[in-house]
Amino acid sequence: PDIHILPFDGTLDYADMMRRLDKVGYDGSLMLEVFNSSKPEYMELDEDEFLKECAERITKISKM
């Protein structure tokens, strides 16, 4: 299912994904497609807090 949760809240191995992208020489952008309604915990955050969490997680991925 396509549930649009934040990185690291699901089962995807982001370190492996980044290794694979490096292996093929990908140097494009990274983008999130997430919804604050995907999990009850997200809905407890105000918009700024949710966006801050999104930014922190994509930054973590980009440093792998």
N, C-alpha and C positions, 0 to 999 in steps of 0.2 A: 504494500500500500504506500501511497505517496502522502505522507503525513506532515511534511513541512516543519519539522522540529529543528531546534538549534543543533549545530554540530556538537558531538560528544554526548548527546542525550540519547542517541540511537546505537546501532550496532556497527556502523561503518568504521573501518580502521583508517583513520585519516593519515597516519604516518605511512601506511602502505600505499594509500592513494597518492600521496605526494612523491614517494619513491618512484612509483610508476610514471607519474607525470614528468619527473626529472629524467627518467630513463628514455623517454621519447622526445625530450627536449622542449616540452611545453613551456612557453613563457608568456602566456596570455593572462587574462584577469581571472580572479576568483570572485564568485558572487554567491550570496545567500538568497534563497527563496523560502522565507519562513513567515509564519503567522503567529501573532501573539495569542491567538485562540487555540493553538495546537495542543497546548497542555495547560491544565489549571494553574500551575505555578507561574506560567508566563503572564496570565491575566491578572495576577497579583501585582505585577510591575507596572509603573506608569510608563508612558511612551518613551520618555528619556532614558529610564532605567533599562527598558527592553532594548532600545537601540544601542546603549552602551554595552550591554551583554553581547549583542550581535557583533559589535566592533571588536570586542575582546576575543571572541572565539575565532573570527576570521583572521585576526592578527596572529593568534596562536597557530592556526593552520599554515599561514604564509611563512612562518618561521621554521617549519618542519623541514 
